[in-house]
């Protein structure tokens, strides 16, 4: 069976994540958005 590399990446534990970002959906969404687009969202079609 192959190992899921996402599960074994170094980073925040669940308690650390909740301590930093809370359990509210909005806080989680904002954190994921910043990680995905650290310089803001850019449209892949028009780069706008």
PQR file of N, CA, C, O and H, with PARSE charges and radii, in Angstrom:
ATOM      1  N   UNK A   1       0.842  -1.175   0.000 -0.4000 1.5000
ATOM      2  CA  UNK A   1       0.000   0.000   0.000 -0.0000 2.0000
ATOM      3  C   UNK A   1       0.890   1.242   0.000  0.5500 1.7000
ATOM      4  O   UNK A   1       1.862   1.308   0.753 -0.5500 1.4000
ATOM      5  N   UNK A   2       0.566   2.217  -0.833 -0.4000 1.5000
ATOM      6  CA  UNK A   2       1.372   3.431  -0.904 -0.0000 2.0000
ATOM      7  C   UNK A   2       1.045   4.359   0.266  0.5500 1.7000
ATOM      8  O   UNK A   2      -0.047   4.321   0.834 -0.5500 1.4000
ATOM      9  H   UNK A   2      -0.223   2.164  -1.444  0.4000 1.0000
ATOM     10  N   UNK A   3       2.018   5.182   0.599 -0.4000 1.5000
ATOM     11  CA  UNK A   3       1.855   6.131   1.694 -0.0000 2.0000
ATOM     12  C   UNK A   3       1.328   7.442   1.131  0.5500 1.7000
ATOM     13  O   UNK A   3       1.834   7.943   0.127 -0.5500 1.4000
ATOM     14  H   UNK A   3       2.905   5.212   0.138  0.4000 1.0000
ATOM     15  N   UNK A   4       0.325   7.986   1.772 -0.4000 1.5000
ATOM     16  CA  UNK A   4      -0.212   9.286   1.392 -0.0000 2.0000
ATOM     17  C   UNK A   4       0.743  10.351   1.923  0.5500 1.7000
ATOM     18  O   UNK A   4       0.795  10.593   3.129 -0.5500 1.4000
ATOM     19  H   UNK A   4      -0.086   7.579   2.588  0.4000 1.0000
ATOM     20  N   UNK A   5       1.497  10.988   1.028 -0.4000 1.5000
ATOM     21  CA  UNK A   5       2.528  11.933   1.462 -0.0000 2.0000
ATOM     22  C   UNK A   5       1.946  13.176   2.116  0.5500 1.7000
ATOM     23  O   UNK A   5       2.623  13.822   2.916 -0.5500 1.4000
ATOM     24  H   UNK A   5       1.455  10.791   0.049  0.4000 1.0000
ATOM     25  N   UNK A   6       0.705  13.526   1.795 -0.4000 1.5000
ATOM     26  CA  UNK A   6       0.097  14.698   2.421 -0.0000 2.0000
ATOM     27  C   UNK A   6      -0.043  14.483   3.920  0.5500 1.7000
ATOM     28  O   UNK A   6       0.138  15.418   4.700 -0.5500 1.4000
ATOM     29  H   UNK A   6       0.155  13.001   1.145  0.4000 1.0000
ATOM     30  N   UNK A   7      -0.360  13.273   4.325 -0.4000 1.5000
ATOM     31  CA  UNK A   7      -0.544  12.988   5.739 -0.0000 2.0000
ATOM     32  C   UNK A   7       0.764  13.045   6.515  0.5500 1.7000
ATOM     33  O   UNK A   7       0.744  13.203   7.736 -0.5500 1.4000
ATOM     34  H   UNK A   7      -0.507  12.513   3.692  0.4000 1.0000
ATOM     35  N   UNK A   8       1.886  12.922   5.844 -0.4000 1.5000
ATOM     36  CA  UNK A   8       3.163  12.850   6.535 -0.0000 2.0000
ATOM     37  C   UNK A   8       4.027  14.085   6.334  0.5500 1.7000
ATOM     38  O   UNK A   8       5.226  14.043   6.608 -0.5500 1.4000
ATOM     39  H   UNK A   8       1.903  12.794   4.852  0.4000 1.0000
ATOM     40  N   UNK A   9       3.448  15.178   5.864 -0.4000 1.5000
ATOM     41  CA  UNK A   9       4.205  16.408   5.710 -0.0000 2.0000
ATOM     42  C   UNK A   9       4.375  17.084   7.062  0.5500 1.7000
ATOM     43  O   UNK A   9       3.487  17.062   7.914 -0.5500 1.4000
ATOM     44  H   UNK A   9       2.474  15.212   5.642  0.4000 1.0000
ATOM     45  N   UNK A  10       5.549  17.686   7.227 -0.4000 1.5000
ATOM     46  CA  UNK A  10       5.777  18.436   8.465 -0.0000 2.0000
ATOM     47  C   UNK A  10       4.896  19.673   8.467  0.5500 1.7000
ATOM     48  O   UNK A  10       4.663  20.269   7.416 -0.5500 1.4000
ATOM     49  H   UNK A  10       6.271  17.704   6.535  0.4000 1.0000
ATOM     50  N   UNK A  11       4.413  20.057   9.617 -0.4000 1.5000
ATOM     51  CA  UNK A  11       3.571  21.246   9.700 -0.0000 2.0000
ATOM     52  C   UNK A  11       2.894  21.322  11.048  0.5500 1.7000
ATOM     53  O   UNK A  11       3.400  20.805  12.044 -0.5500 1.4000
ATOM     54  H   UNK A  11       4.603  19.572  10.471  0.4000 1.0000
ATOM     55  N   UNK A  12       1.765  21.959  11.069 -0.4000 1.5000
ATOM     56  CA  UNK A  12       1.025  22.140  12.301 -0.0000 2.0000
ATOM     57  C   UNK A  12       0.243  20.885  12.663  0.5500 1.7000
ATOM     58  O   UNK A  12      -0.327  20.218  11.799 -0.5500 1.4000
ATOM     59  H   UNK A  12       1.354  22.379  10.260  0.4000 1.0000
ATOM     60  N   UNK A  13       0.226  20.579  13.944 -0.4000 1.5000
ATOM     61  CA  UNK A  13      -0.653  19.514  14.414 -0.0000 2.0000
ATOM     62  C   UNK A  13      -2.065  20.091  14.488  0.5500 1.7000
ATOM     63  O   UNK A  13      -2.240  21.307  14.405 -0.5500 1.4000
ATOM     64  H   UNK A  13       0.689  21.120  14.646  0.4000 1.0000
ATOM     65  N   UNK A  14      -3.048  19.253  14.638 -0.4000 1.5000
ATOM     66  CA  UNK A  14      -4.424  19.745  14.728 -0.0000 2.0000
ATOM     67  C   UNK A  14      -4.600  20.707  15.902  0.5500 1.7000
ATOM     68  O   UNK A  14      -5.198  21.767  15.718 -0.5500 1.4000
ATOM     69  H   UNK A  14      -2.906  18.266  14.705  0.4000 1.0000
ATOM     70  N   UNK A  15      -4.102  20.384  17.109 -0.4000 1.5000
ATOM     71  CA  UNK A  15      -4.242  21.352  18.209 -0.0000 2.0000
ATOM     72  C   UNK A  15      -3.546  22.684  17.914  0.5500 1.7000
ATOM     73  O   UNK A  15      -4.065  23.742  18.270 -0.5500 1.4000
ATOM     74  H   UNK A  15      -3.616  19.523  17.258  0.4000 1.0000
ATOM     75  N   UNK A  16      -2.378  22.641  17.267 -0.4000 1.5000
ATOM     76  CA  UNK A  16      -1.679  23.877  16.910 -0.0000 2.0000
ATOM     77  C   UNK A  16      -2.479  24.670  15.880  0.5500 1.7000
ATOM     78  O   UNK A  16      -2.575  25.894  15.969 -0.5500 1.4000
ATOM     79  H   UNK A  16      -1.957  21.781  16.977  0.4000 1.0000
ATOM     80  N   UNK A  17      -3.049  23.973  14.910 -0.4000 1.5000
ATOM     81  CA  UNK A  17      -3.862  24.640  13.892 -0.0000 2.0000
ATOM     82  C   UNK A  17      -5.058  25.331  14.533  0.5500 1.7000
ATOM     83  O   UNK A  17      -5.333  26.495  14.245 -0.5500 1.4000
ATOM     84  H   UNK A  17      -2.971  22.978  14.837  0.4000 1.0000
ATOM     85  N   UNK A  18      -5.773  24.615  15.404 -0.4000 1.5000
ATOM     86  CA  UNK A  18      -6.945  25.202  16.047 -0.0000 2.0000
ATOM     87  C   UNK A  18      -6.565  26.352  16.967  0.5500 1.7000
ATOM     88  O   UNK A  18      -7.315  27.321  17.084 -0.5500 1.4000
ATOM     89  H   UNK A  18      -5.550  23.668  15.638  0.4000 1.0000
ATOM     90  N   UNK A  19      -5.411  26.260  17.624 -0.4000 1.5000
ATOM     91  CA  UNK A  19      -4.959  27.354  18.486 -0.0000 2.0000
ATOM     92  C   UNK A  19      -4.657  28.600  17.663  0.5500 1.7000
ATOM     93  O   UNK A  19      -4.923  29.715  18.111 -0.5500 1.4000
ATOM     94  H   UNK A  19      -4.802  25.473  17.529  0.4000 1.0000
ATOM     95  N   UNK A  20      -4.110  28.423  16.475 -0.4000 1.5000
ATOM     96  CA  UNK A  20      -3.750  29.558  15.627 -0.0000 2.0000
ATOM     97  C   UNK A  20      -4.936  30.113  14.851  0.5500 1.7000
ATOM     98  O   UNK A  20      -5.073  31.327  14.705 -0.5500 1.4000
ATOM     99  H   UNK A  20      -3.894  27.517  16.112  0.4000 1.0000
ATOM    100  N   UNK A  21      -5.788  29.228  14.355 -0.4000 1.5000
ATOM    101  CA  UNK A  21      -6.829  29.651  13.424 -0.0000 2.0000
ATOM    102  C   UNK A  21      -8.244  29.430  13.927  0.5500 1.7000
ATOM    103  O   UNK A  21      -9.201  29.803  13.249 -0.5500 1.4000
ATOM    104  H   UNK A  21      -5.676  28.242  14.474  0.4000 1.0000
ATOM    105  N   UNK A  22      -8.396  28.842  15.082 -0.4000 1.5000
ATOM    106  CA  UNK A  22      -9.731  28.610  15.615 -0.0000 2.0000
ATOM    107  C   UNK A  22     -10.444  27.488  14.887  0.5500 1.7000
ATOM    108  O   UNK A  22      -9.901  26.869  13.971 -0.5500 1.4000
ATOM    109  H   UNK A  22      -7.619  28.540  15.633  0.4000 1.0000
ATOM    110  N   UNK A  23     -11.655  27.244  15.310 -0.4000 1.5000
ATOM    111  CA  UNK A  23     -12.442  26.181  14.690 -0.0000 2.0000
ATOM    112  C   UNK A  23     -13.527  26.743  13.787  0.5500 1.7000
ATOM    113  O   UNK A  23     -14.287  25.982  13.189 -0.5500 1.4000
ATOM    114  H   UNK A  23     -12.095  27.747  16.053  0.4000 1.0000
ATOM    115  N   UNK A  24     -13.610  28.048  13.681 -0.4000 1.5000
ATOM    116  CA  UNK A  24     -14.645  28.653  12.861 -0.0000 2.0000
ATOM    117  C   UNK A  24     -14.312  28.491  11.380  0.5500 1.7000
ATOM    118  O   UNK A  24     -13.154  28.592  10.977 -0.5500 1.4000
ATOM    119  H   UNK A  24     -12.992  28.667  14.167  0.4000 1.0000
ATOM    120  N   UNK A  25     -15.332  28.242  10.589 -0.4000 1.5000
ATOM    121  CA  UNK A  25     -15.141  28.010   9.157 -0.0000 2.0000
ATOM    122  C   UNK A  25     -14.505  29.211   8.471  0.5500 1.7000
ATOM    123  O   UNK A  25     -13.688  29.038   7.566 -0.5500 1.4000
ATOM    124  H   UNK A  25     -16.273  28.160  10.917  0.4000 1.0000
ATOM    125  N   UNK A  26     -14.858  30.409   8.876 -0.4000 1.5000
ATOM    126  CA  UNK A  26     -14.309  31.605   8.235 -0.0000 2.0000
ATOM    127  C   UNK A  26     -12.811  31.719   8.460  0.5500 1.7000
ATOM    128  O   UNK A  26     -12.068  32.033   7.530 -0.5500 1.4000
ATOM    129  H   UNK A  26     -15.522  30.549   9.611  0.4000 1.0000
ATOM    130  N   UNK A  27     -12.360  31.470   9.679 -0.4000 1.5000
ATOM    131  CA  UNK A  27     -10.926  31.541   9.968 -0.0000 2.0000
ATOM    132  C   UNK A  27     -10.166  30.492   9.171  0.5500 1.7000
ATOM    133  O   UNK A  27      -9.091  30.766   8.639 -0.5500 1.4000
ATOM    134  H   UNK A  27     -12.964  31.215  10.434  0.4000 1.0000
ATOM    135  N   UNK A  28     -10.721  29.302   9.090 -0.4000 1.5000
ATOM    136  CA  UNK A  28     -10.085  28.223   8.337 -0.0000 2.0000
ATOM    137  C   UNK A  28     -10.022  28.588   6.858  0.5500 1.7000
ATOM    138  O   UNK A  28      -8.988  28.409   6.214 -0.5500 1.4000
ATOM    139  H   UNK A  28     -11.594  29.079   9.522  0.4000 1.0000
ATOM    140  N   UNK A  29     -11.120  29.095   6.324 -0.4000 1.5000
ATOM    141  CA  UNK A  29     -11.171  29.486   4.918 -0.0000 2.0000
ATOM    142  C   UNK A  29     -10.110  30.538   4.612  0.5500 1.7000
ATOM    143  O   UNK A  29      -9.406  30.435   3.608 -0.5500 1.4000
ATOM    144  H   UNK A  29     -11.960  29.240   6.847  0.4000 1.0000
ATOM    145  N   UNK A  30      -9.992  31.541   5.464 -0.4000 1.5000
ATOM    146  CA  UNK A  30      -9.007  32.603   5.239 -0.0000 2.0000
ATOM    147  C   UNK A  30      -7.586  32.062   5.279  0.5500 1.7000
ATOM    148  O   UNK A  30      -6.744  32.467   4.478 -0.5500 1.4000
ATOM    149  H   UNK A  30     -10.564  31.625   6.280  0.4000 1.0000
ATOM    150  N   UNK A  31      -7.316  31.152   6.206 -0.4000 1.5000
ATOM    151  CA  UNK A  31      -5.978  30.559   6.299 -0.0000 2.0000
ATOM    152  C   UNK A  31      -5.654  29.766   5.039  0.5500 1.7000
ATOM    153  O   UNK A  31      -4.562  29.901   4.486 -0.5500 1.4000
ATOM    154  H   UNK A  31      -8.000  30.824   6.857  0.4000 1.0000
ATOM    155  N   UNK A  32      -6.583  28.947   4.584 -0.4000 1.5000
ATOM    156  CA  UNK A  32      -6.356  28.155   3.376 -0.0000 2.0000
ATOM    157  C   UNK A  32      -6.191  29.051   2.152  0.5500 1.7000
ATOM    158  O   UNK A  32      -5.371  28.769   1.278 -0.5500 1.4000
ATOM    159  H   UNK A  32      -7.469  28.837   5.033  0.4000 1.0000
ATOM    160  N   UNK A  33      -6.963  30.121   2.092 -0.4000 1.5000
ATOM    161  CA  UNK A  33      -6.860  31.072   0.979 -0.0000 2.0000
ATOM    162  C   UNK A  33      -5.472  31.705   0.957  0.5500 1.7000
ATOM    163  O   UNK A  33      -4.859  31.804  -0.105 -0.5500 1.4000
ATOM    164  H   UNK A  33      -7.628  30.350   2.802  0.4000 1.0000
ATOM    165  N   UNK A  34      -4.969  32.136   2.112 -0.4000 1.5000
ATOM    166  CA  UNK A  34      -3.634  32.748   2.177 -0.0000 2.0000
ATOM    167  C   UNK A  34      -2.550  31.758   1.789  0.5500 1.7000
ATOM    168  O   UNK A  34      -1.574  32.136   1.140 -0.5500 1.4000
ATOM    169  H   UNK A  34      -5.468  32.056   2.976  0.4000 1.0000
ATOM    170  N   UNK A  35      -2.703  30.493   2.174 -0.4000 1.5000
ATOM    171  CA  UNK A  35      -1.701  29.481   1.818 -0.0000 2.0000
ATOM    172  C   UNK A  35      -1.727  29.195   0.321  0.5500 1.7000
ATOM    173  O   UNK A  35      -0.679  29.006  -0.297 -0.5500 1.4000
ATOM    174  H   UNK A  35      -3.496  30.186   2.701  0.4000 1.0000
ATOM    175  N   UNK A  36      -2.925  29.163  -0.262 -0.4000 1.5000
ATOM    176  CA  UNK A  36      -3.059  28.828  -1.684 -0.0000 2.0000
ATOM    177  C   UNK A  36      -2.623  29.985  -2.571  0.5500 1.7000
ATOM    178  O   UNK A  36      -1.955  29.776  -3.583 -0.5500 1.4000
ATOM    179  H   UNK A  36      -3.776  29.316   0.240  0.4000 1.0000
ATOM    180  N   UNK A  37      -2.998  31.207  -2.196 -0.4000 1.5000
ATOM    181  CA  UNK A  37      -2.684  32.401  -2.985 -0.0000 2.0000
ATOM    182  C   UNK A  37      -2.016  33.444  -2.089  0.5500 1.7000
ATOM    183  O   UNK A  37      -2.659  34.426  -1.717 -0.5500 1.4000
ATOM    184  H   UNK A  37      -3.541  31.377  -1.374  0.4000 1.0000
ATOM    185  N   UNK A  38      -0.737  33.255  -1.731 -0.4000 1.5000
ATOM    186  CA  UNK A  38      -0.080  34.178  -0.795 -0.0000 2.0000
ATOM    187  C   UNK A  38       0.017  35.609  -1.313  0.5500 1.7000
ATOM    188  O   UNK A  38       0.151  36.536  -0.515 -0.5500 1.4000
ATOM    189  H   UNK A  38      -0.215  32.457  -2.033  0.4000 1.0000
ATOM    190  N   UNK A  39      -0.047  35.811  -2.616 -0.4000 1.5000
ATOM    191  CA  UNK A  39       0.037  37.157  -3.190 -0.0000 2.0000
ATOM    192  C   UNK A  39      -1.313  37.609  -3.741  0.5500 1.7000
ATOM    193  O   UNK A  39      -1.374  38.530  -4.557 -0.5500 1.4000
ATOM    194  H   UNK A  39      -0.157  35.057  -3.264  0.4000 1.0000
ATOM    195  N   UNK A  40      -2.387  36.971  -3.302 -0.4000 1.5000
ATOM    196  CA  UNK A  40      -3.724  37.294  -3.777 -0.0000 2.0000
ATOM    197  C   UNK A  40      -4.117  36.404  -4.944  0.5500 1.7000
ATOM    198  O   UNK A  40      -3.265  35.832  -5.624 -0.5500 1.4000
ATOM    199  H   UNK A  40      -2.337  36.223  -2.639  0.4000 1.0000
ATOM    200  N   UNK A  41      -5.408  36.299  -5.162 -0.4000 1.5000
ATOM    201  CA  UNK A  41      -5.926  35.442  -6.222 -0.0000 2.0000
ATOM    202  C   UNK A  41      -5.645  36.054  -7.587  0.5500 1.7000
ATOM    203  O   UNK A  41      -5.817  37.256  -7.791 -0.5500 1.4000
ATOM    204  H   UNK A  41      -6.100  36.764  -4.610  0.4000 1.0000
ATOM    205  N   UNK A  42      -5.217  35.224  -8.505 -0.4000 1.5000
ATOM    206  CA  UNK A  42      -5.019  35.615  -9.906 -0.0000 2.0000
ATOM    207  C   UNK A  42      -5.805  34.648 -10.773  0.5500 1.7000
ATOM    208  O   UNK A  42      -5.689  33.432 -10.620 -0.5500 1.4000
ATOM    209  H   UNK A  42      -5.078  34.248  -8.340  0.4000 1.0000
ATOM    210  N   UNK A  43      -6.601  35.185 -11.678 -0.4000 1.5000
ATOM    211  CA  UNK A  43      -7.371  34.361 -12.602 -0.0000 2.0000
ATOM    212  C   UNK A  43      -6.399  33.610 -13.508  0.5500 1.7000
ATOM    213  O   UNK A  43      -5.522  34.234 -14.105 -0.5500 1.4000
ATOM    214  H   UNK A  43      -6.695  36.173 -11.802  0.4000 1.0000
ATOM    215  N   UNK A  44      -6.530  32.285 -13.628 -0.4000 1.5000
ATOM    216  CA  UNK A  44      -5.614  31.529 -14.478 -0.0000 2.0000
ATOM    217  C   UNK A  44      -5.769  31.855 -15.967  0.5500 1.7000
ATOM    218  O   UNK A  44      -4.843  31.634 -16.747 -0.5500 1.4000
ATOM    219  H   UNK A  44      -7.243  31.778 -13.143  0.4000 1.0000
ATOM    220  N   UNK A  45      -6.921  32.375 -16.362 -0.4000 1.5000
ATOM    221  CA  UNK A  45      -7.138  32.720 -17.771 -0.0000 2.0000
ATOM    222  C   UNK A  45      -6.559  34.076 -18.137  0.5500 1.7000
ATOM    223  O   UNK A  45      -5.788  34.204 -19.087 -0.5500 1.4000
ATOM    224  H   UNK A  45      -7.674  32.555 -15.729  0.4000 1.0000
ATOM    225  N   UNK A  46      -6.946  35.088 -17.365 -0.4000 1.5000
ATOM    226  CA  UNK A  46      -6.555  36.445 -17.753 -0.0000 2.0000
ATOM    227  C   UNK A  46      -5.483  37.044 -16.848  0.5500 1.7000
ATOM    228  O   UNK A  46      -5.012  38.153 -17.100 -0.5500 1.4000
ATOM    229  H   UNK A  46      -7.572  34.984 -16.592  0.4000 1.0000
ATOM    230  N   UNK A  47      -5.094  36.325 -15.799 -0.4000 1.5000
ATOM    231  CA  UNK A  47      -4.107  36.795 -14.816 -0.0000 2.0000
ATOM    232  C   UNK A  47      -4.545  38.101 -14.156  0.5500 1.7000
ATOM    233  O   UNK A  47      -3.710  38.880 -13.695 -0.5500 1.4000
ATOM    234  H   UNK A  47      -5.477  35.424 -15.594  0.4000 1.0000
ATOM    235  N   UNK A  48      -5.834  38.334 -14.114 -0.4000 1.5000
ATOM    236  CA  UNK A  48      -6.372  39.554 -13.509 -0.0000 2.0000
ATOM    237  C   UNK A  48      -6.830  39.366 -12.103  0.5500 1.7000
ATOM    238  O   UNK A  48      -7.305  40.313 -11.476 -0.5500 1.4000
ATOM    239  H   UNK A  48      -6.512  37.702 -14.489  0.4000 1.0000
TER
END
